[in-house]
Amino acid sequence: MLGLARLVSAALFLGGCFGQAELDVSGPLPGEESTNPGGPEASDCPASGIEPGPSPLRRLTRFEYNNTVRDLLGTSLQPAETFAKEEESLGFNNNAYALNVTLLHVEQWMEASETLSGSANLDALLPCQPTSSTEAACARQFIESFGKRAWRRPLEAGEVTRLLAVYQAGRDRKDFLTGIRMTLQALLQSPFFLYRVETGTPSAQGVSTVQVTSYEMASRLSYFLWGTMPDTALFQAADAGELVTPAQVEAQARRMIADPKARKMVAEFHRQWLKLDEFSHTTKDTTVYPAFEPLKAAMRTETEKFLDYVFFDSEGSASLLFDAPFTFANKPLADFYGVTGPAGSAFEKVTVDPSKRAGLLTQASFLASHAKPNQSSPIHRGVFARQQFLCQQLPTPPDNVGAPPDPSPDATTRERFAEHTRSPACSGCHALIDPIGFGFENYDGAGAFRTHEGTLPVDASGSVTQAGDAEGHYVGAVELSRKFARSTYVMECVATQWFRYANGRGETSQEQCEVQNLKKQFARSGFNLRELLVQLTLSDAFRYRQPAPAAQ
């Protein structure tokens, strides 16, 4: 049976909580207007004018929720681990249009608020130590100070009054601390905690454009760059109204990217963009690939360390993702790659054989993840490369698609899959997929390099089509990787993926010029990934929003 606190909190949440903020939930369906790399020419874009895309109401993801309660309460609990998983759209789980709410979510948020309020160290959270005559005043101080951090903006007078009523209900039921814990539950179940609610301030550009407030910018920065609530410095800047100009936003963005918390956010982006969790669920036939399972954890660690190093500790060029002459390995993994490595289990930066490996696309985690348990898979590898690195969405395969051909000593994987996908019903998509995927055939289903399948020589020639300057023939994944590293088209796809993650939605047709400008800035920086994040925070899409629809 729901207790008093849950009844009060449920009424607040399901009734719309406090106030009458207009919430913009309009906009395109996920991916409805997303664009491929390229876009309009510079001459097609106006020299001035602010045209931000839609700013849908964004709910905290499980990653963001856990980080937020950690920083808000100082807790080590991670209640969101048991929350219903988010739906993915355009490759990410923070797409606002896919973050639907069910009664299960509401129940889980209620339970989490009870657990968190019950375990919270109130002595550390309370700004005062009340006596019997000052309890109400202390409760008000708590609501105003803690509430500001929880909702990431100062509370309005009416909100404080209504939360005081929640406190008083708990106080009347038992004592002061009971009232505070009930108030804490209400704060944590409010849409203003669970969502990033924005109203913006009127802009000089007119009624069609609204600049976000300093408090809203503090949240945009903190959730994009750290995946959590604003820190003290951001709150102080917001208090002073100093998150308005591009220079003010840029200064905070650079500070935050240099903070260790940014590494966790970037790792989360990579986890989703590169589907690293799929690798964790990858299994292999141990009779075919006996070396895989003992090396599986090391393979994922390699990729995580590599990505972190390229982003933060190298010059930061996105090209290194594809053509890096190094990786990170311990001795067993270095032996698997046939390179000189460290003596023990510790991971170190090692030089790879340039004829066999270059960057992410030749790492075992990628190759094994996009393969079958008992053989390689040109189709899976080709689909992933086209969707994640060329930003081209492919249609879902038909329901009647046949099973992959079984391994045979009389034909290579390429020969068997080419025959399998020759039918007219499949050829349209596979003309885009297979020529890329066949270029990975120098690697078996566990990521080991090979020149033969049994006694049959491997043909690893391939080609890329419909991909701008990435088009052309190549032989082997190393050559493909270097082609990608030199390709502006691929680099623009990297920028597009970051745009989608930063804004929680796909790019729209109305902001193609803005996205193209972002890509140009990325190119001018030498495709520096850290600079890309700074430029994202300075974009119209990040600093402005469309006004919420007028109430009917």
Protein Blocks (a to p, Z undefined) as FASTA:
>chain_A
ZZfklmmmmmmmmnopaajddcdfedcdehklgccehijdfklpcfbdcddddddddddd
fklmmmmmmmmnopabdfklmpccdddeehiakbfklmccdfklmmmmmmmmmmmmmmpc
fklmpgbdcdfklmmmmmmmmmmmmmmmmnopacdfklmmmmmmmmmmmmmmmmmmlmmm
mmmmmmmmpmklmpccdebjadfkbjkbccddfklmmmmmmmmmnopacdfklmmmmmno
pambmmlmmmmmmmmmmpmklmmmmmmmmmmmnommmmmmpccdfklmmmlmmmmmmmmm
mmmmmmmmmmmmmnopaklmmmocbdcddfklmmmnopacdfblbdcdddddfklggcjk
lgfklmmmmccfkbccfklmmmmmmmmmnopacddddfklccdddddfkbcfklmmmmmm
mpfklmmmmmmmmmmmmmmmmpcfkopacfbehjaccdfbdcdeheljmgccdedjklmm
mmmmmpmklmmmmmmmmmmmmnopacdfklmmmmmmmmmmmmmnoopaklmmmmmmmpmk
lmpccdddddZZ
